[in-house]
Amino acid sequence: MSITTGLVARREIWAWASFDFANSGYTTVVLTAVYNAYFVAVIAGPAAGFAPGQGTLLWTLAIGTANGLALLTAPLLGALADHGAHKKRFLLIATLGCALFTAALGLAGPGEVGWAVALVIGSAFMFAVGENLIAAFLPEIAPPEQMGRISAFGWAIGYVGGVLVLGACLGYLFWARGAGHGAEQYVPVILLIVAVCFLAAALPTFLWLRERAVPDTLRPERFVVYFGEGWRRVGRTLHERHRFRDLFRFLFTLVLYHSGIATVVVLAAVYAQEVMGFEQSETIGLILVVNVTAAVGAFVFGRVQDRLGSLPTLSLTLVIWIAATVLAYAGTSRAGFWVVANLVGIAMGASQSAGRALIGQFTPPRRTAEFFGLWGLAVKLAAIIGPVSYGVIGYLTGGNHRLAILSTVTFFVLGLVSLWGIDEQRGRAAARADS
């Protein structure tokens, strides 16, 4: 990918993207391919005394709780990071926390739901905080005309990381099964692999990515002052929402369509296992392919976005999401589900990259962490609404996953309709005016 960034060194672009590479292993293995299915089938499965649909509900409630905590803290942490120029420091804490909680997940055995849920909440919360903070660096390293391309580069590199980590886990899984090990023995080792890879791949970020923000030295560095300053900034931003009407309209839109994306991310493996009858190794292979197509989707649509604009690109990806979800509901063959998985991959990489880039275009450079904290708030609210809706529908219908997945179509349709009220050029102008 050809990237011209002016004063920002290419090495720094790679350092920023390496964090997407690092944290994608957590998303792919813990949230999407392995641990979610393990939690539903083993930790809170029938053998542990849980009713059909109950394990799925508990999983979605755990993810919802983690994202609820992230939702409440994202604007505050963003404002604090801007005030003290602490994005990189906070990012390090979140990275170490996520890796620690991920490794500890392997200590929870069948039936130990309370312990497992607490660790899931801790790891997912730390992941969410880190995701917000790394995104806040984007306007600092990318010129507006290349923001879509550089955001897509990060997502594409991230999916490559997900493929490599998941591939390593799949290789270990085959070896462990050949040695006669069961899931209760090899899943904890897989979680440790994820934690180590996360820390190792994130090193370039902390070595080479610069903190360009300048701390506000008008007030002393005391926690109480930071706390009050953080909420003051959040309140000011909400009060000024009329100046950023397109940003706030897009945040609302983001909640709608991201509710569907979040549902697919945390429940794809569960659906493949419970509805399509996939074995765990088959599910991992499926997610590997999805990550490859997602990387291709992010790469291709990143270039399309810089040429056609973010809104037309997002509209196209939401149409793909709608088609994929309907096919998942109606499909009965494994071959058909592979088609669905590849459509999901293309749409996922493109839609997530385009959304992050559009927020970057609507964000004044001096308030990046604050505004990306609002982005994190919207994404985390969606990550509560979507998966919990799925879990509740599945529980109330006695584990009817087909009906639950059909409900996600509504989120994508509403998101597509809501895009029509956003003016991309006006949103960029508002960001420039505030600078």
Buried (B, 14 or more C-beta within 10 A) or exposed (E): EEBEBEEBEEEBBBBBBBBBBBBBBBBBBBBBBBBBBBBBBBBBBEEBEBEBBBBBBBBBBBBBBBBBBBBEBBBBBBBBBBBBBBBBBBBBBBBBBBBBBBBBBBEBEBBBBEBBBBBBBBBBBBBBBBBBBBBBBBBBBBBBEBBBBBBBBBBBBBBBBBBBBBBBBBEBBEEBBEEEBEBEEBBBBBBBBBBBBBBEBBBBBBEBBBBBBEEBEEEEEEEEEBEEBBBEBBEEBEEEEEEBBBBBBBBBBBBBBBBBBBBBBBBBBBBBBBBBEBEBEBBBBBBBBBBBBBBBBBBBBBBBBBEBBBBBBBBBBBBBBBBBBBBBBEBEEEEBBBBBBBBBBBBBBBBBBBBBBBBBBBBBBEBBBBBBBBBBBBBBBBBBBBBBBBBBBBBEBEBBBBBBBBBBBBBBBBBBEBBEEBEBEEBBEBBEEBE
